[in-house]
């Protein structure tokens, strides 16, 4: 997973790369409203690695050095697609092939 600063679209800047185990395809991520955490959705880790749906939570306090602070493993092999945060809730969308 890569983090880019695109505040100047003519001159994007690569801030960091965050590799994680069992990665398949980092499809999307969504920050908390206070910008302190980032939820990572990998669309293919379940499919290629036989995982149950796994949500990774990064501390984004320093975008040049994100830190894994937690994971959540769900009860199904559903595939994450898109998710988002509103207030203190995380809405997770997924599908099954």
C-alpha positions as CSV (number, residue, x, y, z in Angstrom):
1,X,0.0,0.0,0.0
2,X,1.4,3.4,-1.0
3,X,0.5,6.8,0.4
4,X,0.9,9.8,-1.9
5,X,0.6,13.6,-1.4
6,X,-1.4,14.9,-4.3
7,X,-2.1,18.4,-2.9
8,X,-0.2,19.6,-6.0
9,X,-1.5,17.4,-8.8
10,X,1.3,18.6,-11.1
11,X,3.9,17.4,-8.6
12,X,2.7,14.4,-6.6
13,X,5.0,13.2,-3.8
14,X,5.4,9.6,-2.6
15,X,5.2,9.6,1.2
16,X,5.4,6.0,2.1
17,X,4.9,2.3,1.2
18,X,3.4,-0.1,3.7
19,X,3.8,-3.8,2.8
20,X,1.7,-6.3,4.8
21,X,1.6,-10.0,5.0
22,X,-0.8,-12.0,2.8
23,X,-1.4,-9.0,0.5
24,X,-3.4,-9.7,-2.7
25,X,-4.7,-6.4,-4.0
26,X,-5.1,-3.3,-1.9
27,X,-8.3,-2.1,-3.3
28,X,-9.0,0.9,-1.1
29,X,-8.6,2.6,2.2
30,X,-10.5,5.1,4.3
31,X,-9.4,7.4,7.1
32,X,-11.2,8.0,10.3
33,X,-12.7,11.5,10.5
34,X,-9.9,12.7,12.8
35,X,-7.4,11.4,10.3
36,X,-5.6,9.4,12.9
37,X,-6.3,5.9,11.5
38,X,-6.6,4.3,8.1
39,X,-8.7,1.2,7.3
40,X,-7.2,-0.9,4.5
41,X,-9.4,-3.1,2.3
42,X,-7.6,-5.8,0.3
43,X,-9.8,-7.2,-2.3
44,X,-7.9,-10.4,-3.1
45,X,-6.2,-11.6,0.1
46,X,-9.1,-13.8,1.0
47,X,-9.2,-15.3,-2.5
48,X,-5.5,-16.0,-3.0
49,X,-4.5,-16.7,0.5
50,X,-7.5,-18.5,1.9
51,X,-8.1,-15.9,4.6
52,X,-11.3,-14.9,6.2
53,X,-12.1,-11.3,5.6
54,X,-9.3,-9.3,7.2
55,X,-9.4,-5.6,7.9
56,X,-6.1,-3.8,8.7
57,X,-6.0,-0.7,10.7
58,X,-3.0,1.7,10.4
59,X,-2.0,4.7,12.5
60,X,-1.8,7.5,10.0
61,X,-0.5,10.1,12.5
62,X,2.7,10.2,10.5
63,X,1.9,9.5,6.8
64,X,5.6,9.0,6.1
65,X,5.7,6.0,8.5
66,X,2.3,4.3,8.9
67,X,2.1,1.7,11.6
68,X,-0.2,-1.4,11.8
69,X,-2.1,-1.0,15.1
70,X,-4.8,-3.7,14.7
71,X,-6.6,-6.2,12.5
72,X,-10.1,-7.5,12.5
73,X,-10.9,-10.9,11.1
74,X,-14.5,-11.5,10.1
75,X,-16.4,-14.8,10.2
76,X,-16.7,-15.2,6.4
77,X,-14.5,-15.5,3.3
78,X,-16.3,-12.5,1.8
79,X,-14.2,-10.1,-0.3
80,X,-13.9,-6.4,0.7
81,X,-14.7,-3.9,-2.0
82,X,-15.3,-0.4,-0.7
83,X,-15.9,0.9,2.8
84,X,-16.2,4.2,4.6
85,X,-16.3,6.0,7.9
86,X,-19.1,8.2,9.2
87,X,-18.8,9.5,12.8
88,X,-17.7,6.6,15.0
89,X,-18.9,3.9,12.6
90,X,-17.2,1.9,9.9
91,X,-19.4,0.7,7.0
92,X,-18.0,-2.3,5.2
93,X,-19.1,-3.5,1.8
94,X,-18.1,-6.9,0.5
95,X,-19.2,-9.6,-1.9
96,X,-18.8,-13.4,-2.5
97,X,-17.8,-15.0,-5.8
